Amino acid sequence: MDTKVLPIQLTDAALKEVLYLKQSSADFDGLRIGVEGGGCAGFSYVLKFDSILDNDNIYELDNLTIIINKAHELYLLDTVIDFKSGLDNRGFIYENPNAKETCGCGTSFSA
């Protein structure tokens, strides 16, 4: 497998949460990070355990396989994914420098 530079960054908190969730997701090839059409701003983020498909790039980060569709990398380049677990905000947070607009909840964007 070629060593590729991961186009996104997971903070320590996000990586810790993903590795925790990985324990209960036995049947998968890796963590898929991507985008899909939808949401109030145009694109929604995808973060799920999934199988590798033909048009995917594969990355390794701390014994975690990360899957990103080649076409999605343009929208995700330099995105930082964090995880918050406070009383007022719990979940994955995306800081995407490619987003021209984001929705109020932070789960969708336009590029």
N, CA, C and O atoms as a DFTB+ gen file, in Angstrom:
444 C
 N C O
     1  1       0.851      -1.172       0.000
     2  2       0.000       0.000       0.000
     3  2       0.897       1.236       0.000
     4  3       1.831       1.327       0.797
     5  1       0.619       2.176      -0.882
     6  2       1.376       3.417      -0.935
     7  2       1.067       4.256       0.300
     8  3      -0.057       4.267       0.803
     9  1       2.092       4.957       0.772
    10  2       1.879       5.881       1.866
    11  2       1.428       7.209       1.284
    12  3       2.147       7.829       0.500
    13  1       0.250       7.638       1.666
    14  2      -0.311       8.889       1.177
    15  2      -0.515       9.817       2.358
    16  3      -0.722       9.375       3.488
    17  1      -0.454      11.104       2.082
    18  2      -0.705      12.105       3.120
    19  2      -2.201      12.282       3.260
    20  3      -2.898      12.566       2.286
    21  1      -2.685      12.116       4.459
    22  2      -4.106      12.254       4.749
    23  2      -4.540      13.696       4.488
    24  3      -3.958      14.616       5.064
    25  1      -5.552      13.924       3.630
    26  2      -5.952      15.295       3.272
    27  2      -6.769      16.004       4.352
    28  3      -7.039      17.200       4.242
    29  1      -7.160      15.276       5.386
    30  2      -7.919      15.860       6.491
    31  2      -7.147      15.614       7.781
    32  3      -6.152      14.890       7.789
    33  1      -7.611      16.217       8.867
    34  2      -6.990      16.005      10.169
    35  2      -8.063      15.651      11.177
    36  3      -9.116      16.288      11.211
    37  1      -7.813      14.645      11.997
    38  2      -8.673      14.335      13.127
    39  2      -7.952      14.780      14.384
    40  3      -6.792      14.424      14.594
    41  1      -8.627      15.558      15.225
    42  2      -8.023      15.955      16.491
    43  2      -7.914      14.721      17.382
    44  3      -8.498      13.678      17.086
    45  1      -7.169      14.846      18.467
    46  2      -7.042      13.728      19.407
    47  2      -8.407      13.301      19.944
    48  3      -8.670      12.109      20.102
    49  1      -9.275      14.277      20.225
    50  2     -10.609      13.961      20.742
    51  2     -11.438      13.204      19.709
    52  3     -12.142      12.257      20.059
    53  1     -11.363      13.606      18.448
    54  2     -12.113      12.924      17.386
    55  2     -11.578      11.507      17.177
    56  3     -12.355      10.561      17.048
    57  1     -10.266      11.366      17.143
    58  2      -9.666      10.043      16.955
    59  2     -10.026       9.123      18.115
    60  3     -10.333       7.950      17.898
    61  1      -9.992       9.630      19.327
    62  2     -10.360       8.830      20.502
    63  2     -11.801       8.341      20.399
    64  3     -12.083       7.179      20.693
    65  1     -12.718       9.220      19.983
    66  2     -14.130       8.838      19.850
    67  2     -14.325       7.816      18.732
    68  3     -15.090       6.864      18.892
    69  1     -13.642       8.001      17.603
    70  2     -13.757       7.054      16.490
    71  2     -13.233       5.686      16.909
    72  3     -13.859       4.669      16.613
    73  1     -12.101       5.650      17.588
    74  2     -11.545       4.369      18.038
    75  2     -12.465       3.702      19.053
    76  3     -12.564       2.475      19.080
    77  1     -13.137       4.487      19.884
    78  2     -14.125       3.943      20.817
    79  2     -15.305       3.335      20.047
    80  3     -15.739       2.225      20.353
    81  1     -15.818       4.058      19.054
    82  2     -16.947       3.570      18.253
    83  2     -16.555       2.352      17.417
    84  3     -17.387       1.485      17.146
    85  1     -15.314       2.291      17.019
    86  2     -14.808       1.173      16.209
    87  2     -14.977      -0.158      16.936
    88  3     -15.180      -1.189      16.295
    89  1     -14.898      -0.147      18.246
    90  2     -15.009      -1.376      19.037
    91  2     -16.345      -2.085      18.832
    92  3     -16.416      -3.310      18.935
    93  1     -17.404      -1.329      18.543
    94  2     -18.725      -1.930      18.361
    95  2     -19.118      -2.062      16.895
    96  3     -20.265      -2.387      16.591
    97  1     -18.182      -1.815      15.987
    98  2     -18.452      -1.911      14.550
    99  2     -17.501      -2.946      13.944
   100  3     -16.470      -2.594      13.371
   101  1     -17.853      -4.202      14.076
   102  2     -16.934      -5.284      13.715
   103  2     -16.808      -5.510      12.209
   104  3     -15.724      -5.851      11.735
   105  1     -17.871      -5.333      11.460
   106  2     -17.870      -5.711      10.051
   107  2     -17.713      -4.491       9.142
   108  3     -18.693      -3.993       8.589
   109  1     -16.468      -4.012       8.992
   110  2     -16.208      -2.867       8.133
   111  2     -14.749      -2.914       7.705
   112  3     -13.927      -3.588       8.326
   113  1     -14.437      -2.184       6.630
   114  2     -13.046      -2.065       6.181
   115  2     -12.354      -0.864       6.812
   116  3     -11.145      -0.898       7.043
   117  1     -13.110       0.199       7.096
   118  2     -12.502       1.395       7.662
   119  2     -13.528       2.484       7.877
   120  3     -14.728       2.276       7.702
   121  1     -13.035       3.645       8.259
   122  2     -13.876       4.809       8.498
   123  2     -13.968       5.624       7.223
   124  3     -12.958       6.116       6.721
   125  1     -15.172       5.766       6.702
   126  2     -15.390       6.575       5.504
   127  2     -15.649       8.015       5.916
   128  3     -16.518       8.301       6.739
   129  1     -14.869       8.918       5.321
   130  2     -15.065      10.346       5.504
   131  2     -15.359      10.908       4.121
   132  3     -14.591      10.696       3.183
   133  1     -16.466      11.621       3.996
   134  2     -16.831      12.127       2.678
   135  2     -17.916      13.177       2.751
   136  3     -18.199      13.746       3.806
   137  1     -18.508      13.415       1.606
   138  2     -19.612      14.358       1.485
   139  2     -20.702      13.717       0.636
   140  3     -20.451      12.771      -0.110
   141  1     -21.903      14.242       0.761
   142  2     -23.012      13.823      -0.092
   143  2     -23.913      15.025      -0.296
   144  3     -23.936      15.944       0.522
   145  1     -24.644      15.011      -1.377
   146  2     -25.582      16.095      -1.646
   147  2     -26.682      16.097      -0.616
   148  3     -27.175      15.039      -0.223
   149  1     -27.070      17.276      -0.176
   150  2     -28.153      17.377       0.789
   151  2     -27.818      18.355       1.890
   152  3     -26.782      19.018       1.863
   153  1     -28.689      18.433       2.836
   154  2     -28.500      19.386       3.920
   155  2     -28.987      20.756       3.489
   156  3     -29.240      20.984       2.306
   157  1     -29.117      21.652       4.423
   158  2     -29.664      22.967       4.107
   159  2     -28.683      23.868       3.369
   160  3     -29.089      24.911       2.857
   161  1     -27.388      23.499       3.296
   162  2     -26.417      24.350       2.605
   163  2     -25.891      23.726       1.307
   164  3     -25.119      24.369       0.596
   165  1     -26.287      22.497       0.984
   166  2     -25.872      21.893      -0.280
   167  2     -25.178      20.558      -0.158
   168  3     -25.518      19.623      -0.882
   169  1     -24.203      20.441       0.749
   170  2     -23.496      19.186       0.991
   171  2     -23.587      18.842       2.473
   172  3     -23.580      19.727       3.329
   173  1     -23.673      17.554       2.762
   174  2     -23.602      17.069       4.137
   175  2     -22.356      16.212       4.277
   176  3     -21.901      15.594       3.315
   177  1     -21.810      16.184       5.486
   178  2     -20.632      15.361       5.747
   179  2     -21.033      13.915       5.983
   180  3     -22.102      13.635       6.526
   181  1     -20.169      13.005       5.572
   182  2     -20.344      11.577       5.802
   183  2     -19.219      11.117       6.718
   184  3     -18.047      11.385       6.451
   185  1     -19.565      10.439       7.779
   186  2     -18.600       9.868       8.700
   187  2     -19.207       8.571       9.202
   188  3     -20.069       8.580      10.081
   189  1     -18.752       7.443       8.637
   190  2     -19.341       6.155       8.995
   191  2     -18.337       5.041       8.709
   192  3     -17.401       5.216       7.929
   193  1     -18.545       3.915       9.343
   194  2     -17.737       2.741       9.053
   195  2     -18.314       2.089       7.808
   196  3     -19.529       1.943       7.681
   197  1     -17.428       1.694       6.879
   198  2     -17.897       1.267       5.565
   199  2     -16.884       0.338       4.902
   200  3     -15.808       0.081       5.441
   201  1     -17.246      -0.149       3.743
   202  2     -16.374      -0.990       2.918
   203  2     -15.627      -0.131       1.906
   204  3     -16.078       0.955       1.544
   205  1     -14.487      -0.627       1.456
   206  2     -13.692       0.054       0.447
   207  2     -14.313      -0.182      -0.926
   208  3     -14.679      -1.308      -1.264
   209  1     -14.432       0.883      -1.715
   210  2     -14.963       0.811      -3.071
   211  2     -13.845       1.142      -4.068
   212  3     -12.775       1.609      -3.678
   213  1     -14.102       0.896      -5.343
   214  2     -13.081       1.067      -6.382
   215  2     -12.509       2.473      -6.470
   216  3     -11.316       2.620      -6.735
   217  1     -13.301       3.502      -6.260
   218  2     -12.853       4.880      -6.468
   219  2     -12.371       5.547      -5.174
   220  3     -12.398       6.773      -5.061
   221  1     -11.930       4.738      -4.196
   222  2     -11.517       5.262      -2.898
   223  2     -10.004       5.349      -2.772
   224  3      -9.269       4.542      -3.342
   225  1      -9.557       6.339      -2.019
   226  2      -8.179       6.388      -1.541
   227  2      -8.186       5.864      -0.114
   228  3      -9.127       6.110       0.641
   229  1      -7.137       5.144       0.252
   230  2      -7.037       4.509       1.560
   231  2      -5.863       5.129       2.317
   232  3      -4.777       5.305       1.764
   233  1      -6.093       5.454       3.576
   234  2      -5.080       6.050       4.442
   235  2      -5.044       5.281       5.761
   236  3      -6.016       4.621       6.128
   237  1      -3.942       5.370       6.454
   238  2      -3.811       4.748       7.773
   239  2      -3.472       5.831       8.792
   240  3      -2.613       6.678       8.548
   241  1      -4.155       5.796       9.935
   242  2      -3.907       6.735      11.022
   243  2      -4.099       5.989      12.338
   244  3      -5.220       5.608      12.676
   245  1      -3.033       5.783      13.070
   246  2      -3.094       5.107      14.383
   247  2      -3.908       3.808      14.337
   248  3      -4.851       3.639      15.109
   249  1      -3.547       2.903      13.445
   250  2      -4.228       1.609      13.285
   251  2      -5.689       1.731      12.864
   252  3      -6.486       0.819      13.084
   253  1      -6.026       2.849      12.266
   254  2      -7.371       3.073      11.748
   255  2      -7.268       3.289      10.243
   256  3      -6.525       4.157       9.785
   257  1      -8.012       2.503       9.479
   258  2      -8.065       2.696       8.036
   259  2      -9.102       3.768       7.741
   260  3     -10.251       3.675       8.171
   261  1      -8.681       4.785       7.003
   262  2      -9.583       5.873       6.615
   263  2      -9.816       5.782       5.115
   264  3      -8.872       5.677       4.333
   265  1     -11.084       5.823       4.726
   266  2     -11.508       5.687       3.335
   267  2     -12.089       7.031       2.883
   268  3     -12.989       7.574       3.524
   269  1     -11.564       7.560       1.772
   270  2     -12.119       8.791       1.210
   271  2     -12.264       8.602      -0.297
   272  3     -11.299       8.249      -0.975
   273  1     -13.457       8.834      -0.816
   274  2     -13.688       8.792      -2.255
   275  2     -12.815       9.861      -2.902
   276  3     -12.760      10.995      -2.429
   277  1     -12.136       9.497      -3.981
   278  2     -11.210      10.423      -4.648
   279  2     -11.882      11.740      -5.019
   280  3     -11.261      12.797      -4.905
   281  1     -13.125      11.699      -5.455
   282  2     -13.834      12.912      -5.870
   283  2     -14.179      13.807      -4.685
   284  3     -14.393      15.005      -4.872
   285  1     -14.239      13.261      -3.474
   286  2     -14.618      14.036      -2.292
   287  2     -13.433      14.791      -1.698
   288  3     -13.623      15.741      -0.938
   289  1     -12.226      14.381      -2.033
   290  2     -11.057      15.001      -1.416
   291  2     -10.967      16.493      -1.699
   292  3     -10.480      17.249      -0.858
   293  1     -11.421      16.925      -2.852
   294  2     -11.419      18.343      -3.201
   295  2     -12.232      19.158      -2.186
   296  3     -11.840      20.265      -1.818
   297  1     -13.350      18.611      -1.744
   298  2     -14.227      19.306      -0.804
   299  2     -13.739      19.215       0.638
   300  3     -14.125      20.026       1.481
   301  1     -12.887      18.226       0.921
   302  2     -12.451      17.975       2.291
   303  2     -11.024      18.407       2.595
   304  3     -10.604      18.356       3.751
   305  1     -10.279      18.825       1.597
   306  2      -8.866      19.150       1.770
   307  2      -8.648      20.129       2.928
   308  3      -9.255      21.199       2.970
   309  1      -7.794      19.757       3.845
   310  2      -7.426      20.558       5.024
   311  2      -8.545      20.715       6.051
   312  3      -8.446      21.572       6.929
   313  1      -9.590      19.923       5.966
   314  2     -10.651      19.953       6.967
   315  2     -10.146      19.336       8.267
   316  3      -9.451      18.319       8.255
   317  1     -10.497      19.954       9.374
   318  2     -10.176      19.436      10.700
   319  2     -11.470      18.920      11.316
   320  3     -12.462      19.643      11.402
   321  1     -11.447      17.662      11.741
   322  2     -12.613      17.062      12.390
   323  2     -12.299      16.936      13.871
   324  3     -11.298      16.333      14.258
   325  1     -13.171      17.517      14.696
   326  2     -13.009      17.498      16.139
   327  2     -14.210      16.788      16.746
   328  3     -15.203      16.547      16.059
   329  1     -14.127      16.456      18.016
   330  2     -15.263      15.879      18.731
   331  2     -15.447      16.647      20.019
   332  3     -14.506      16.823      20.792
   333  1     -16.671      17.107      20.245
   334  2     -17.021      17.833      21.465
   335  2     -17.986      16.987      22.275
   336  3     -18.843      16.301      21.717
   337  1     -17.843      17.038      23.597
   338  2     -18.730      16.243      24.443
   339  2     -19.271      17.050      25.618
   340  3     -19.501      16.508      26.699
   341  1     -19.470      18.340      25.401
   342  2     -20.000      19.201      26.453
   343  2     -21.507      19.104      26.579
   344  3     -22.164      18.413      25.800
   345  1     -22.041      19.792      27.553
   346  2     -23.485      19.779      27.788
   347  2     -24.250      20.462      26.670
   348  3     -25.363      20.050      26.343
   349  1     -23.669      21.505      26.076
   350  2     -24.379      22.253      25.049
   351  2     -24.057      21.794      23.632
   352  3     -24.696      22.238      22.678
   353  1     -23.080      20.915      23.485
   354  2     -22.683      20.499      22.141
   355  2     -21.984      19.153      22.223
   356  3     -20.930      19.041      22.850
   357  1     -22.555      18.127      21.599
   358  2     -21.939      16.809      21.595
   359  2     -21.969      16.287      20.174
   360  3     -23.026      16.221      19.549
   361  1     -20.801      15.915      19.667
   362  2     -20.729      15.341      18.336
   363  2     -19.475      15.789      17.612
   364  3     -18.625      16.488      18.162
   365  1     -19.386      15.365      16.363
   366  2     -18.244      15.708      15.529
   367  2     -18.451      17.095      14.929
   368  3     -19.540      17.435      14.466
   369  1     -17.392      17.879      14.950
   370  2     -17.406      19.249      14.454
   371  2     -16.416      19.332      13.295
   372  3     -15.292      18.842      13.396
   373  1     -16.838      19.955      12.195
   374  2     -16.005      20.058      10.996
   375  2     -15.583      21.509      10.796
   376  3     -16.421      22.408      10.726
   377  1     -14.278      21.723      10.706
   378  2     -13.737      23.034      10.353
   379  2     -13.167      22.893       8.948
   380  3     -12.050      22.411       8.761
   381  1     -13.957      23.322       7.961
   382  2     -13.626      23.114       6.559
   383  2     -13.275      24.449       5.900
   384  3     -14.156      25.287       5.708
   385  1     -12.001      24.659       5.551
   386  2     -11.612      25.918       4.918
   387  2     -12.159      26.082       3.497
   388  3     -12.091      27.176       2.938
   389  1     -12.696      25.017       2.910
   390  2     -13.252      25.064       1.557
   391  2     -14.719      25.469       1.550
   392  3     -15.278      25.744       0.488
   393  1     -15.347      25.510       2.714
   394  2     -16.773      25.839       2.805
   395  2     -16.977      27.335       2.635
   396  3     -16.386      28.144       3.350
   397  1     -17.821      27.686       1.682
   398  2     -18.156      29.091       1.480
   399  2     -19.276      29.515       2.420
   400  3     -19.343      30.671       2.839
   401  1     -20.152      28.575       2.746
   402  2     -21.260      28.803       3.666
   403  2     -21.481      27.541       4.462
   404  3     -21.247      26.441       3.959
   405  1     -21.927      27.678       5.698
   406  2     -22.321      26.523       6.490
   407  2     -23.705      26.778       7.054
   408  3     -24.151      27.921       7.149
   409  1     -24.373      25.709       7.424
   410  2     -25.687      25.864       8.037
   411  2     -25.513      26.153       9.512
   412  3     -24.400      26.083      10.032
   413  1     -26.573      26.469      10.176
   414  2     -26.523      26.802      11.600
   415  2     -26.065      25.653      12.473
   416  3     -25.416      25.878      13.495
   417  1     -26.389      24.420      12.091
   418  2     -26.019      23.281      12.924
   419  2     -24.615      22.773      12.611
   420  3     -24.079      21.960      13.364
   421  1     -24.001      23.236      11.507
   422  2     -22.630      22.854      11.195
   423  2     -22.453      21.517      10.517
   424  3     -21.326      21.045      10.369
   425  1     -23.558      20.886      10.096
   426  2     -23.435      19.576       9.461
   427  2     -23.544      19.637       7.948
   428  3     -23.404      18.608       7.287
   429  1     -23.788      20.805       7.380
   430  2     -23.811      20.920       5.929
   431  2     -23.106      22.215       5.519
   432  3     -22.940      23.137       6.317
   433  1     -22.697      22.252       4.240
   434  2     -21.929      23.397       3.742
   435  2     -22.114      23.526       2.253
   436  3     -22.616      22.612       1.599
   437  1     -21.708      24.668       1.713
   438  2     -21.649      24.845       0.271
   439  2     -20.201      25.155      -0.083
   440  3     -19.459      25.730       0.714
   441  1     -19.814      24.762      -1.299
   442  2     -18.415      24.959      -1.707
   443  2     -18.358      25.759      -2.993
   444  3     -17.272      26.032      -3.503
